[in-house]
Amino acid sequence: MTLGQGGSSDDALRIATSGMLQWLRQAYGLTLSEATQVLGVAVQYQVANLAGRSVGVAAKLDKAVLQGLPLQTTVEPGRAAVKPAAR
């Protein structure tokens, strides 16, 4: 799950989506195109906060979707190593 907080629902949605794309690319080694395809069929959004002029949106992926993706375990330049999660 990634959270986006912004002055409008559009901003919050954009931030949450960008965070999820970045996480998929880093943790699973997906290209931007691959990560976008995963989000296109599996992302779920939830309004997490409506307070004053601030809006919070959560982007979520079902764990079942992630089980089919291989975790990134090698270190590439500019990327952090990610250890596989215990199953």
Buried (B, 14 or more C-beta within 10 A) or exposed (E): EBBBBBEEBEBBBBBBBEBBBEBBBBBBBBEEEBBBEBBEEEBEBEEBEEEEEEBBBBBBBEEEEBEEBEEBEEEEEEEEEBEEEEE
